[in-house]
Every structure is written in structure tokens, then in C-alpha cells.
Amino acid sequence: MNCRHCRSPLQLQLIDLGSSPPSNAYLTKEKLSAPERWYPLKVMVCERCWLVQTRDFTQASELFDSEYAYFSGFSTSWLQHAERYVDAMVRRFDLHAASRVIEVASNDGYLLQYVQARGIPCLGVEPTASTAAASRRKGIETLEVFFGRDFGRQLAEQGRAADLMAANNVLAHVPDINDFLAGFAAALKPQGAVTFEFPHLQRLIDGNQFDTIYHEHFSYLSLTTVQQMCASNGLQVFDVEELPTHGGSLRVYTQRADTGKHPVHERVRELERAEIDAGLRTAAYYRGFQQRAERVKDDLMEFLIAAKRGGKSVIAYGAAAKGNTLLNFAGCRGDLIRYVVDRNDAKQGKFMPGSRIPIMDDSVIVRDKPDYIVILPWNLRTEVTQQLAGARQWGAQFVTAVPKLEIS
């Protein structure tokens, strides 16, 4: 396999998580009697541009299909994050009723609803039918298409170029990352801006966040690599912010390289230097990650087996993609975790891919009063423990496995 950005041969392996089905391929009862498609889950590092990337074993159309079940709007903290983003961008770029905002991978309209509420024209671009339909129900115009260079040009030719384009947690999800980035340069007004948010590779590795690796994530990104990719595709990075979301993310601000007028903020140089000093451009930085991931797997399974032998009941909260990576890497099944609860009714009544653990609504927690609740989306631990605070009344304890096993 060659690097999906610079086409250099890939030889340095970051991690091998065995194999698993796509993390958002939730199963219906009818599908339980049919075989699942499992794919190897290996991640490589390009030693030329330092793009970290999942090896190609499946196609994006198989991962983001009409039954795609991830809806952004079910997380209260994520909705708050989106609303704060809109407030900040309106102020920073003086957006108003004559402006245009486009979000790529707009999901269920979780962010554009706040743009629409301000009377600013907006457009969602979302390839998955299920979430696009949810966005339209909010009254948001949503085009059901995979974004890229040709589509960006079409928008510009139709007079629909944007003053602001947002792309939250999607840059990692595209197999042809060059075509994707070039689409933004094509669809952006001369003085417009694009913001990309994505989990920071340095936080992933330093925080042992291996469960954020799954087939839907084709790339794992640092600032310095994103700068190189943007420069190759008509964009220039002019600012960056570090965010707490998803265990540590970056928000990168870009503009058209040919017409943009925003000065490059000192934060860009500071973070680039910090990444270099940490070793992100050296092979040595990426070694040892496999062993740290295996320690998490072993500790989790030892805990679950001990709980089972001790007669304790264990359930999980949050049918998140990262949870599926963890469960399938560990080989966990329904004998160790009885079920997973989730607020998303698109997942309720289905089964986790691979492990086939049933997904239920959260009312069963009070009914069953489990001894342990494993929070699979560990980045939402504070939000989840607040939502389930009543479980403390019968002595339930909360468990997270990443970056290390914690029980409280």
C-alpha cells in the first residue's frame, strides 16, 4: 500500500488490532443469522509526510450506507460544542443574512440548525441517507452526496460558493483525502474560510486512545501533516486551536492559498514546533503503541471475567464506534457484558457488530440495577455519569478502559 496523500510506500506499522466488522454496521435481528464481513484493522505510518492511515481493505460506500446509525444530535455536550462554534464563527467572520455557510458531513443538522436560527443561509452536504433525512426534517437543505473536487466546482459554478465551510470529524473519514481537500478550495469564496476539526494524532498516541481507530477512520492527523496536505490542494492553514473534544482535537482554520488574506497566527508555528519536539516526525515515536493497547485489552478482560465469576452484573453505556473497536479487539461477548444501552433510537433493538451484544434503551438500567456500567465513549464520561447519577443509589460503579482501566 502507498500513502494516500504522497503515494510513498508504507512500511512502518503503528498497530494491528486484528479484524472486525465496520464499527457502525449495527445488526438487526434478521442479520444475526447471516455472516458478517470482517476486515483486518491495521494502521500504517508514512515516513515521508507522516500521515498515519488505516490500510485499505474496504470502500467508503460500504461504511457510510443508507443504514448508517451515527447521529450527532444525541450528545448534549456535542450540541453545546456546535452552538459555541457557530457563535464564535459568526463573530470572527462577521457572518450575516447575505453570507453562506456550508457544512460537509452535516449529519443530522446538529450544527447547521444554529446557523439557520440566526437567519444565515446554509447548506448541508451529507452522503448517508439516514442522517440527511433527519437534517431535512429540521428544514435544512441537505444534498446527499460524497464531497470532493468536482462537487466543489459545481457549487461554485452554481453561485453557491461559501463564506464559511465547516468540516467536523470528517477529514479522517475520506479515502481520497487530496480530492476532498481540493473540493474546499473550489467551493470557497476568495476571502472565505474553512475549519476542520479532527482528533489530534498526538493526543491519540500519548493518551493510548487506540479505540478511536476503526475502518471508518482512514487517516489520523497531526497539524504538520494537515498543513502539507492543504498546501498541496490549494489551501493555507492560518490558525489552529486545541479542543478537549474526543479526547483532544484540533480545529484548523484554512483559506484559499491564492486569494486568502488572513495572517498566519503564531499558534500555528507554536503547535508545529511542539509536534516536532514530541517526535511526530520520527519512527521511534510510533513504536510501543501496540503493547500499550494490549495492556488495556488484558486489563479489561481480567476485570470482566472476575466480575462474572463473582456473580456481578455488567452492562455498557453508549453503542459508540470506539466501543466496537475495544470490544472486538478484546474478544468480548454477551456473556461478559449483558447489553449496551444507548439513547439513539436508530441503534436500539439492534446488536453491536462483531460482539453481537444487544443494544437497549436506558430505561432498563433502573429495572436491572447492574453492579457495573462500562462507559464505552470514555470521552463523554462526565456527561454520562451525570445522566446516570441515580445508579449510585444501588451502589453501581462506573468503568472506563481507556487510556487505562478505572473503576469509580
C-alpha positions as CSV (number, residue, x, y, z in Angstrom):
1,M,0.0,0.0,0.0
2,N,1.1,3.5,-0.8
3,C,0.4,6.6,1.2
4,R,-3.0,8.1,0.3
5,H,-1.5,11.6,0.3
6,C,2.1,11.5,-1.1
7,R,2.0,8.0,-2.6
8,S,5.1,6.8,-0.8
9,P,5.3,3.1,0.1
10,L,4.2,2.3,3.6
11,Q,6.4,0.1,5.8
12,L,6.1,1.4,9.4
13,Q,3.2,-0.2,11.3
14,L,1.6,1.7,14.2
15,I,-0.8,-1.0,15.4
16,D,-2.6,-4.2,14.4
17,L,-6.0,-4.5,16.0
18,G,-6.8,-7.9,14.5
19,S,-10.0,-7.8,12.5
20,S,-13.5,-6.6,13.0
21,P,-16.7,-5.6,11.1
22,P,-17.1,-1.9,10.3
23,S,-17.8,-0.1,13.6
24,N,-21.1,1.4,12.6
25,A,-22.5,-1.7,10.9
26,Y,-25.1,-2.4,13.6
27,L,-27.0,-5.7,13.2
28,T,-30.8,-6.2,13.1
29,K,-32.3,-9.4,14.4
30,E,-32.7,-10.7,10.9
31,K,-29.0,-10.2,10.2
32,L,-28.0,-12.3,13.2
33,S,-28.5,-15.4,11.2
34,A,-26.2,-14.2,8.4
35,P,-22.5,-13.9,8.3
36,E,-20.7,-10.6,8.9
37,R,-18.0,-9.1,6.9
38,W,-14.8,-8.7,8.9
39,Y,-11.8,-6.8,7.7
40,P,-8.3,-6.5,9.0
41,L,-7.7,-3.4,11.1
42,K,-4.1,-2.3,10.7
43,V,-2.6,1.2,10.8
44,M,0.5,2.3,9.0
45,V,2.7,5.4,9.2
46,C,4.1,7.3,6.2
47,E,7.7,8.1,6.9
48,R,7.7,10.9,4.2
49,C,4.7,13.0,5.1
50,W,3.9,11.3,8.4
51,L,0.3,10.7,7.6
52,V,-1.0,7.9,9.8
53,Q,-3.6,5.8,7.9
54,T,-5.6,2.6,8.1
55,R,-4.7,0.1,5.4
56,D,-7.2,-0.1,2.6
57,F,-9.5,-3.2,2.9
58,T,-13.0,-1.8,2.3
59,Q,-14.7,1.0,0.4
60,A,-16.3,4.2,1.8
61,S,-19.7,3.3,0.2
62,E,-19.8,0.1,2.4
63,L,-19.1,2.1,5.6
64,F,-21.4,5.1,5.0
65,D,-24.5,3.4,3.7
66,S,-28.3,4.1,3.9
67,E,-28.4,2.4,7.4
68,Y,-25.6,4.5,8.9
69,A,-26.6,4.9,12.5
70,Y,-24.4,7.6,14.0
71,F,-26.5,10.7,14.7
72,S,-24.5,13.7,16.2
73,G,-27.6,15.3,17.8
74,F,-27.9,12.7,20.6
75,S,-25.0,14.1,22.6
76,T,-25.8,17.1,24.7
77,S,-22.2,18.1,25.1
78,W,-21.7,17.9,21.3
79,L,-24.7,20.1,20.6
80,Q,-23.3,22.7,23.1
81,H,-20.0,22.5,21.3
82,A,-21.7,23.1,17.9
83,E,-23.6,26.1,19.2
84,R,-20.5,27.6,20.7
85,Y,-18.8,27.1,17.4
86,V,-21.5,28.9,15.4
87,D,-21.4,31.8,17.9
88,A,-17.6,32.1,17.6
89,M,-17.6,31.9,13.8
90,V,-20.4,34.5,13.4
91,R,-18.4,36.9,15.4
92,R,-15.0,36.2,13.9
93,F,-16.0,36.2,10.3
94,D,-18.9,38.7,10.5
95,L,-21.5,36.3,9.1
96,H,-24.9,37.6,8.3
97,A,-28.0,37.2,6.1
98,A,-26.0,37.7,2.9
99,S,-23.4,35.1,3.8
100,R,-23.4,31.4,3.1
101,V,-22.3,28.6,5.4
102,I,-21.7,25.0,4.1
103,E,-21.1,22.1,6.3
104,V,-19.6,19.0,4.8
105,A,-20.6,15.8,6.7
106,S,-23.5,17.8,8.2
107,N,-25.0,14.6,9.7
108,D,-28.5,15.3,11.2
109,G,-28.2,19.1,11.1
110,Y,-26.8,19.2,14.6
111,L,-24.7,22.3,13.8
112,L,-26.5,24.0,10.9
113,Q,-29.6,24.3,13.0
114,Y,-27.8,27.0,14.9
115,V,-26.8,28.7,11.7
116,Q,-30.3,28.6,10.4
117,A,-31.7,30.0,13.6
118,R,-29.5,33.1,13.0
119,G,-31.1,33.7,9.6
120,I,-27.8,32.8,7.8
121,P,-28.3,30.8,4.5
122,C,-26.8,27.4,4.9
123,L,-26.4,24.1,3.1
124,G,-25.6,20.6,4.4
125,V,-23.6,18.0,2.4
126,E,-24.1,14.6,3.8
127,P,-23.7,11.2,2.0
128,T,-25.7,9.0,4.4
129,A,-29.4,8.8,3.7
130,S,-30.5,8.3,7.3
131,T,-28.8,11.4,8.7
132,A,-29.5,13.5,5.7
133,A,-33.2,12.8,6.1
134,A,-33.0,13.8,9.8
135,S,-31.4,17.1,8.7
136,R,-34.1,17.8,6.2
137,R,-36.7,17.3,8.9
138,K,-35.2,20.3,10.6
139,G,-35.8,22.3,7.5
140,I,-32.1,22.4,6.4
141,E,-31.3,21.9,2.7
142,T,-29.1,18.9,2.6
143,L,-27.5,17.4,-0.5
144,E,-26.9,13.6,-0.3
145,V,-23.5,13.3,-1.9
146,F,-19.9,12.5,-1.2
147,F,-17.9,15.7,-1.3
148,G,-14.9,16.2,-3.5
149,R,-13.2,18.4,-6.1
150,D,-15.9,18.0,-8.8
151,F,-18.7,18.7,-6.5
152,G,-16.9,21.8,-5.0
153,R,-16.6,23.2,-8.5
154,Q,-20.3,22.5,-9.2
155,L,-21.2,24.6,-6.1
156,A,-19.1,27.5,-7.2
157,E,-20.4,27.3,-10.8
158,Q,-24.0,27.4,-9.4
159,G,-23.2,30.6,-7.5
160,R,-23.2,28.7,-4.1
161,A,-19.7,29.3,-3.0
162,A,-19.3,29.7,0.8
163,D,-18.1,32.4,3.1
164,L,-17.5,29.7,5.8
165,M,-17.2,25.9,5.3
166,A,-17.2,23.6,8.3
167,A,-15.9,20.0,8.3
168,N,-16.1,18.5,11.8
169,N,-14.8,15.0,12.3
170,V,-14.8,14.1,8.6
171,L,-11.3,14.7,7.3
172,A,-10.3,11.4,8.9
173,H,-13.2,9.6,7.2
174,V,-12.3,10.2,3.5
175,P,-10.2,7.7,1.5
176,D,-9.2,10.2,-1.2
177,I,-8.0,13.0,1.1
178,N,-6.5,15.1,-1.7
179,D,-9.6,15.1,-3.8
180,F,-11.6,16.0,-0.6
181,L,-9.4,19.0,0.3
182,A,-9.3,20.3,-3.2
183,G,-13.1,20.4,-3.1
184,F,-13.0,23.1,-0.4
185,A,-10.6,25.3,-2.3
186,A,-13.0,25.1,-5.2
187,A,-16.2,25.8,-3.3
188,L,-14.8,28.7,-1.1
189,K,-15.2,32.3,-1.8
190,P,-11.9,34.2,-2.4
191,Q,-11.8,35.6,1.2
192,G,-13.7,32.7,2.8
193,A,-12.5,30.3,5.5
194,V,-12.7,26.6,6.1
195,T,-12.5,25.0,9.6
196,F,-11.6,21.3,10.0
197,E,-12.0,19.6,13.4
198,F,-10.4,16.2,14.0
199,P,-8.9,14.1,16.8
200,H,-5.3,15.1,17.3
201,L,-2.9,12.3,16.5
202,Q,-0.6,13.3,19.3
203,R,-3.4,13.1,21.8
204,L,-4.4,9.7,20.4
205,I,-0.9,8.2,20.8
206,D,0.1,9.9,24.1
207,G,-3.4,9.1,25.6
208,N,-3.4,5.5,24.4
209,Q,-6.7,6.1,22.6
210,F,-6.4,3.2,20.2
211,D,-10.1,2.6,20.3
212,T,-10.6,5.7,18.1
213,I,-9.1,3.5,15.3
214,Y,-11.7,1.9,13.1
215,H,-12.4,1.3,9.4
216,E,-14.4,4.5,9.1
217,H,-11.3,6.5,10.0
218,F,-9.0,6.3,7.0
219,S,-6.5,8.8,8.5
220,Y,-5.1,10.0,11.8
221,L,-4.0,13.6,11.7
222,S,-1.4,16.0,13.0
223,L,-1.1,19.7,12.3
224,T,2.1,19.4,10.4
225,T,0.7,16.7,8.1
226,V,-2.6,18.6,7.5
227,Q,-0.5,21.7,6.6
228,Q,1.3,19.7,3.9
229,M,-1.9,18.2,2.5
230,C,-3.7,21.6,2.5
231,A,-0.7,23.2,0.7
232,S,-0.8,20.5,-2.0
233,N,-4.5,21.2,-2.6
234,G,-4.9,24.9,-2.8
235,L,-5.4,25.7,0.9
236,Q,-3.3,27.5,3.5
237,V,-3.6,27.0,7.3
238,F,-3.8,30.3,9.1
239,D,-4.8,29.4,12.7
240,V,-5.3,26.4,15.0
241,E,-7.0,25.8,18.3
242,E,-6.6,22.8,20.7
243,L,-10.0,21.5,21.8
244,P,-11.0,19.0,24.6
245,T,-13.5,17.1,22.3
246,H,-12.9,13.4,21.5
247,G,-10.1,13.1,23.9
248,G,-8.2,16.1,22.4
249,S,-8.9,17.6,19.0
250,L,-7.6,20.3,16.7
251,R,-9.6,23.0,15.0
252,V,-7.6,24.1,12.0
253,Y,-8.6,27.3,10.1
254,T,-7.7,27.4,6.4
255,Q,-8.2,29.8,3.5
256,R,-7.6,29.7,-0.3
257,A,-3.9,29.8,-0.9
258,D,-4.3,32.1,-3.9
259,T,-6.7,34.7,-2.5
260,G,-6.8,34.4,1.3
261,K,-5.9,37.5,3.3
262,H,-5.9,36.1,6.9
263,P,-2.5,36.4,8.5
264,V,-0.9,33.2,9.9
265,H,-1.4,33.1,13.6
266,E,1.6,32.4,15.9
267,R,-0.4,29.4,17.3
268,V,0.3,27.6,14.1
269,R,4.1,27.8,14.4
270,E,3.9,27.0,18.2
271,L,1.9,23.8,17.7
272,E,4.0,22.8,14.7
273,R,7.1,23.1,16.8
274,A,5.5,21.2,19.7
275,E,4.7,18.3,17.4
276,I,8.3,18.2,16.1
277,D,9.7,18.4,19.6
278,A,7.4,15.5,20.7
279,G,8.9,13.4,17.9
280,L,5.9,13.1,15.5
281,R,8.3,13.1,12.5
282,T,10.4,10.2,13.8
283,A,9.7,6.5,13.6
284,A,10.6,6.0,17.2
285,Y,7.5,8.0,18.4
286,Y,5.2,5.4,16.9
287,R,6.8,2.3,18.4
288,G,5.4,0.7,21.6
289,F,1.8,1.7,20.9
290,Q,0.8,-1.9,20.2
291,Q,1.9,-3.1,23.7
292,R,0.1,-0.3,25.4
293,A,-3.2,-1.2,23.6
294,E,-2.8,-4.8,24.5
295,R,-2.4,-3.9,28.2
296,V,-5.8,-2.2,28.1
297,K,-7.3,-5.2,26.4
298,D,-5.9,-7.6,29.0
299,D,-6.9,-5.4,32.0
300,L,-10.5,-5.1,30.7
301,M,-10.9,-8.8,30.1
302,E,-9.4,-9.7,33.5
303,F,-11.9,-7.3,35.2
304,L,-14.9,-8.7,33.2
305,I,-14.0,-12.3,33.9
306,A,-13.5,-11.6,37.6
307,A,-16.9,-9.8,37.7
308,K,-18.6,-12.8,36.0
309,R,-17.0,-15.3,38.4
310,G,-18.0,-13.1,41.3
311,G,-21.7,-13.0,40.3
312,K,-21.6,-9.3,39.4
313,S,-23.7,-7.9,36.6
314,V,-22.0,-5.8,34.0
315,I,-23.6,-3.7,31.2
316,A,-22.2,-1.0,29.0
317,Y,-23.3,2.5,28.1
318,G,-23.0,4.1,24.6
319,A,-23.0,2.0,21.4
320,A,-20.2,4.0,20.1
321,A,-17.8,3.1,17.2
322,K,-14.9,3.3,19.6
323,G,-16.6,0.8,21.9
324,N,-16.9,-1.6,19.0
325,T,-13.2,-1.4,18.3
326,L,-12.5,-2.1,22.0
327,L,-14.9,-5.0,22.3
328,N,-13.8,-6.7,19.2
329,F,-10.1,-6.3,19.9
330,A,-10.6,-7.7,23.3
331,G,-12.9,-10.5,22.1
332,C,-15.7,-9.5,24.5
333,R,-19.1,-11.1,24.0
334,G,-22.5,-11.0,25.7
335,D,-21.6,-13.4,28.4
336,L,-19.3,-10.7,29.9
337,I,-21.4,-7.6,29.1
338,R,-25.1,-8.3,29.0
339,Y,-26.2,-5.4,26.9
340,V,-25.3,-1.9,25.8
341,V,-27.7,1.0,26.4
342,D,-27.9,4.0,24.1
343,R,-30.2,7.0,23.7
344,N,-30.2,6.8,19.9
345,D,-33.4,5.0,18.9
346,A,-31.7,4.2,15.5
347,K,-29.5,1.8,17.4
348,Q,-32.0,0.4,20.0
349,G,-33.2,-3.1,19.2
350,K,-30.1,-3.8,17.1
351,F,-26.8,-5.6,18.0
352,M,-23.2,-4.4,18.2
353,P,-21.2,-5.5,15.2
354,G,-18.9,-8.4,15.9
355,S,-19.7,-8.9,19.5
356,R,-23.4,-9.1,18.8
357,I,-24.2,-7.6,22.2
358,P,-27.8,-6.3,22.2
359,I,-28.5,-2.6,22.3
360,M,-31.3,-1.3,24.5
361,D,-32.8,1.9,25.7
362,D,-31.6,3.3,29.0
363,S,-34.8,2.5,30.9
364,V,-33.5,-1.0,31.5
365,I,-30.8,0.3,33.8
366,V,-33.2,1.2,36.6
367,R,-35.0,-2.1,36.1
368,D,-31.9,-4.3,36.2
369,K,-29.8,-2.3,38.6
370,P,-26.4,-3.5,37.3
371,D,-23.3,-3.6,39.5
372,Y,-21.0,-2.1,36.9
373,I,-21.7,0.2,33.9
374,V,-18.8,0.3,31.4
375,I,-18.8,3.7,29.6
376,L,-17.6,2.9,26.1
377,P,-17.4,6.5,24.8
378,W,-15.0,7.4,27.6
379,N,-14.7,11.0,26.3
380,L,-18.3,11.5,27.5
381,R,-17.6,10.1,30.9
382,T,-18.6,13.3,32.8
383,E,-21.8,13.7,30.7
384,V,-22.8,10.0,31.1
385,T,-22.1,9.8,34.9
386,Q,-24.3,12.9,35.4
387,Q,-27.1,11.4,33.3
388,L,-26.9,8.1,35.3
389,A,-26.2,9.6,38.7
390,G,-29.2,7.7,40.1
391,A,-27.3,4.4,39.6
392,R,-25.2,5.3,42.6
393,Q,-28.2,4.8,44.9
394,W,-28.0,1.0,44.5
395,G,-24.2,1.0,44.5
396,A,-23.4,0.8,40.8
397,Q,-19.9,1.7,39.8
398,F,-18.7,3.3,36.5
399,V,-15.9,1.7,34.5
400,T,-13.8,3.1,31.7
401,A,-11.0,1.1,30.0
402,V,-9.2,3.8,28.0
403,P,-6.5,5.1,28.5
404,K,-6.3,2.7,31.5
405,L,-8.9,0.7,33.5
406,E,-10.6,3.0,36.0
407,I,-13.5,2.0,38.3
408,S,-15.3,4.6,40.4
